[in-house]
Amino acid sequence: MTWFRRNGRDLPWRKTTDPYSILVSEVMAQQTQVDRVVPRWERWLERWPTVEALAAASAADVIREWQGLGYNRRALALHRAAQQVAAHGWPDDLTELPGVGRYTADAVACFAFGRDVLPVDVNVRRVSERTGHAFSPAAVQALMDLGATVCLARVPRCGVCPLADACPSRGRRYEPLRKQGPFEGSFRQRRAATLRLVAEAARPVAELDAEAVGSLARDGLVHVAGETVSLPA
């Protein structure tokens, strides 16, 4: 905790206990680098400062605002979650919300509602497994930053780690984890390019990548009416 007070990352969502703001940050940070998330999170909350504001937005506007963050299904899930909360309030079991899994539910419960639960993301899990120690929820932000900046996946920086003296894994090196295939030239890139075109304006199917359109339509990200592809209402 002393290390964290000196070295912790200055992230804006750490300065609030608003569950909506924290949920947005957690959903955005899934598979997206934190430094890219910060300005987008700030812009999102400027546009939709409350869960009610997001719930009232159109799915099309939400998808457009999400462009550039990737994995666009997250935007629709977040929108549906906001609509559910606006209509019924925050559920006791946050995994009842669309797109909210165990980690995200625990993060919102811990950071927003002060519940005694340790959210275990990839960084927290790595530090816990390597040290063999059971940490309390009070240490979660420190563990996240330690895993993100010191206890790295392949070559941990044990020389500057505050836990190194008692860590049984000190000095070890690790095989690289299997990474997702490159974005360039992938079907994911084709989907993203197609969605970006439709976000600009409705277009004839014939002008678009038909396979990508079909995939996007199945995910609810585009609407196909006759020969025209548009964003959902």
C-alpha positions in Angstrom: 0.0 0.0 0.0 2.9 2.3 0.7 4.3 1.5 -2.8 0.9 2.3 -4.3 0.6 5.7 -2.6 3.9 6.6 -4.3 3.5 4.8 -7.6 -0.2 4.3 -8.3 -1.6 5.5 -11.6 -3.7 8.6 -11.5 -6.9 7.3 -13.2 -9.9 9.6 -13.2 -12.5 6.9 -12.3 -10.6 6.3 -9.0 -11.8 9.6 -7.8 -15.5 8.7 -7.9 -17.8 6.1 -6.3 -20.5 6.6 -8.8 -21.4 3.1 -10.0 -22.4 4.2 -13.5 -19.0 6.0 -14.0 -17.1 3.0 -12.7 -19.1 0.6 -14.9 -18.3 2.6 -18.0 -14.6 2.6 -17.1 -14.6 -1.2 -16.5 -16.4 -2.0 -19.8 -14.2 0.3 -21.8 -11.0 -1.1 -20.2 -11.9 -4.6 -21.3 -9.3 -5.4 -24.0 -8.5 -1.8 -24.5 -5.3 0.0 -23.1 -6.0 2.3 -20.2 -4.2 5.3 -21.8 -6.7 5.0 -24.7 -9.6 4.7 -22.3 -9.1 7.8 -20.2 -10.0 10.5 -22.9 -12.9 8.4 -24.2 -14.3 7.8 -20.7 -14.2 11.6 -20.1 -15.9 12.3 -23.4 -18.5 9.7 -22.8 -19.4 11.0 -19.4 -19.5 14.6 -20.7 -22.1 13.4 -23.3 -24.0 11.0 -21.0 -23.3 12.0 -17.4 -25.8 9.7 -15.8 -27.1 6.2 -16.3 -30.5 7.7 -17.2 -28.9 9.9 -19.9 -27.3 6.8 -21.5 -30.5 4.8 -21.2 -32.4 7.5 -23.1 -29.8 7.6 -25.9 -30.3 5.8 -29.2 -28.4 2.6 -29.9 -27.1 4.3 -33.1 -25.6 7.2 -31.1 -24.0 4.8 -28.6 -22.4 2.8 -31.4 -21.1 6.0 -33.1 -19.6 7.2 -29.8 -17.9 3.9 -29.2 -16.1 3.9 -32.6 -12.3 3.4 -32.2 -12.6 1.4 -28.9 -13.1 -1.9 -30.6 -15.3 -4.9 -29.7 -18.4 -2.9 -30.4 -20.8 -5.4 -28.8 -19.6 -3.9 -25.5 -21.3 -0.7 -26.4 -24.7 -2.3 -26.9 -24.3 -4.3 -23.7 -23.5 -1.2 -21.8 -26.5 0.6 -23.3 -28.8 -2.3 -22.4 -27.4 -2.4 -18.8 -28.1 1.4 -18.5 -31.6 0.9 -19.6 -32.1 -1.9 -17.1 -30.7 0.1 -14.2 -32.7 3.2 -15.2 -35.9 1.1 -15.2 -35.2 -1.1 -12.1 -32.3 0.3 -10.2 -29.0 -1.4 -9.5 -29.5 -5.1 -8.8 -27.9 -6.8 -5.8 -26.3 -9.3 -8.1 -24.7 -7.1 -10.7 -24.1 -10.1 -13.1 -27.8 -9.8 -13.9 -26.9 -6.7 -16.0 -26.2 -7.3 -19.7 -22.5 -7.8 -20.5 -21.5 -7.8 -16.8 -19.4 -10.8 -15.8 -17.9 -11.8 -12.5 -14.9 -9.5 -12.5 -16.9 -6.4 -13.7 -19.6 -7.1 -11.1 -17.0 -7.4 -8.3 -15.2 -4.2 -9.5 -18.4 -2.1 -9.4 -19.4 -3.7 -6.1 -16.0 -3.0 -4.5 -15.2 0.5 -5.9 -18.8 1.9 -6.0 -20.7 0.2 -3.3 -17.8 -0.6 -0.9 -18.5 -4.3 -0.7 -15.9 -6.6 0.9 -15.0 -8.4 -2.4 -11.7 -8.6 -4.3 -12.1 -8.0 -8.0 -9.8 -10.4 -9.7 -8.6 -9.2 -13.1 -5.6 -10.5 -15.0 -3.1 -8.4 -13.0 -4.6 -9.2 -9.6 -4.6 -12.9 -10.5 -0.9 -12.8 -11.7 0.3 -11.2 -8.5 -1.7 -13.5 -6.3 -0.6 -16.7 -8.1 3.1 -15.7 -8.2 3.2 -14.7 -4.5 0.9 -17.4 -3.3 -0.7 -14.8 -1.0 -4.3 -14.1 -0.3 -4.9 -10.3 -0.5 -7.7 -8.2 1.0 -10.0 -6.0 -1.1 -8.3 -3.0 0.4 -5.2 -3.8 -1.8 -7.0 -4.3 -5.1 -5.9 -1.0 -6.7 -2.3 -1.6 -5.6 -2.4 -5.1 -7.0 -3.8 -3.9 -10.3 -1.0 -1.3 -10.7 1.7 -3.7 -9.5 0.6 -6.2 -12.1 0.3 -3.6 -14.9 3.7 -1.9 -14.3 6.0 -4.3 -12.2 4.8 -7.9 -12.1 4.7 -8.1 -15.9 3.5 -11.2 -17.8 6.8 -12.3 -19.3 9.7 -10.5 -17.5 8.6 -9.2 -14.1 10.6 -6.3 -12.7 11.4 -8.0 -9.4 14.2 -5.5 -8.5 11.6 -2.8 -7.9 8.8 -4.9 -6.5 7.7 -4.3 -2.9 6.7 -7.9 -2.6 9.9 -9.4 -3.9 11.6 -10.3 -0.7 8.9 -12.8 0.2 7.9 -13.9 -3.3 8.6 -17.5 -4.2 8.6 -16.6 -7.9 11.3 -13.9 -7.7 13.6 -14.0 -10.7 11.5 -16.3 -12.8 10.8 -15.6 -16.5 7.7 -16.7 -18.3 6.7 -18.0 -21.7 4.7 -15.5 -23.8 1.0 -16.1 -23.6 -0.8 -16.9 -26.8 -1.9 -13.7 -28.4 -4.9 -13.0 -30.5 -4.1 -12.9 -34.2 -3.1 -9.6 -35.8 -5.8 -7.1 -36.5 -4.5 -6.1 -39.9 -6.1 -8.2 -42.6 -8.4 -10.0 -40.1 -12.1 -10.5 -40.2 -12.3 -8.2 -37.1 -10.8 -5.4 -39.3 -13.3 -6.0 -42.0 -16.2 -5.9 -39.4 -14.7 -2.6 -38.0 -14.4 -1.0 -41.4 -17.9 -2.0 -42.4 -19.4 -0.7 -39.2 -17.5 2.6 -39.5 -19.0 3.1 -43.0 -22.5 2.4 -41.8 -22.0 4.7 -38.8 -21.3 7.5 -41.2 -24.5 6.9 -43.2 -26.9 4.1 -44.2 -25.6 2.3 -47.3 -26.7 -0.3 -49.9 -25.7 -3.8 -49.1 -24.0 -4.0 -52.5 -21.4 -1.4 -51.4 -20.4 -3.3 -48.3 -18.6 -6.5 -47.2 -21.6 -8.9 -47.2 -20.0 -11.3 -44.8 -19.2 -8.6 -42.4 -22.7 -7.2 -42.6 -24.1 -10.6 -41.8 -21.9 -10.9 -38.7 -22.7 -7.4 -37.5 -26.4 -7.9 -38.0 -26.3 -11.1 -35.9 -24.7 -9.1 -33.1 -27.4 -6.4 -33.4 -24.9 -3.8 -34.5 -26.5 -3.0 -37.8 -30.0 -3.3 -39.2 -30.7 -4.6 -42.7 -33.9 -3.6 -44.3 -34.3 -4.8 -47.9 -31.1 -3.7 -49.6 -30.1 -1.0 -47.1 -27.8 -1.3 -44.0 -28.1 1.2 -41.2 -27.4 1.4 -37.5 -30.1 0.1 -35.1 -32.6 2.8 -34.0 
